[in-house]
Amino acid sequence: MVNINRLRDAVDIFKLNIEEHPEASSPYYCLGDVYMMAGRNKLAMKYYEKSLDLNPENETVLKMMEKMNHSK
């Protein structure tokens, strides 16, 4: 779990991870989580969608996207 006071650091780390591993779905999912915690749902959805593009079988991402769609 990311400390709410360190969200900016988490964003930077996950962006670096994406640069290093652009074909891995997990860093996109994690970055989506960080943006969701920060209340930036549009950005969160963008990264969840990219994660899902790379790994369409990821049930966790599907559940998070569904949860976000229901909370609108």
N, C-alpha and C positions, 0 to 999 in steps of 0.2 A: 504494500500500500504506500502511496506517495504522501509525504507530509504536505499538508495544504500550504504551508509556508514556503515550500521549496518547489512549487509548480514550475516556475521559470527555469530552474535547474533541470527539472525532469524533462521539460520540452526540449531543451538544448541537447540533453543526452539522447533522447529518443530520435531527434532529428539527425544527430550524428550516426546513430545506429542504422537509420534508414539509408543514409549516404553510403555506409559501409556494406550494407546488406539489402539492396533495393528489391530483391526478389523474395525476401522473407516477410511473411504476413504479420508476425508477432509485433515487430516494432510499430507498425501502422496501427494495430489494435491498441497497443499500450499508449501511443500518442493520442489516440481517440479517447481513451479513458482519462488522460490528463486534461484534455480540453473539456471533457464533460464535467469533471470535478471543478474546473474553473468557470463553468457556466457558459462555455462557448460551444453550444450544441451544434451549430452549423459546421464548425471546424471538426468537431468530434465525428459527426456523420460522414464528412469527407474522408477521414482516415479510416473509419470503420468500413466504408464502402471499398476503399483501396485494399484493405486487409481481406475482405471477402472476395474481391477480384482474384487475389493471389491464392486464396484457400476457401473455395466455395462451401466446403464441408464444415467450416468452423461454426459449431452450434452456439458458442459463447458470443461471437460477434452478432449472429442472427438474433439472439435473445436481447442483446444490448440495443440493437437497432429497433427492435420491436418495442422495447421498453421506452425508448426515446420517442417513438412515433405515438405511443399511447399517452405520453405526458404532455403533448402539445395542447 
